Amino acid sequence: MPLSIMTKEKMIKKLYERLCLKCNGPLIPESVDTEEGSSRTLRCIMCGEVVDPVILVNRWKRAAA
């Protein structure tokens, strides 16, 4: 299912199960260090997709539009 038509509930369920939103591969927690500090993300070990809170909010806004 394309991300543009995936509902917020479906995204939350997949992330709770630690499944990639793009390929259904396993997500692993990862810490990313930036100039602003450290950030926790999830990264897919199959396709490399990275998900963090900012990315999710933007996708939810786009899905609701």
Order of alpha helices (4+ residues) and beta strands (2+ residues): alpha-beta-beta-beta-alpha
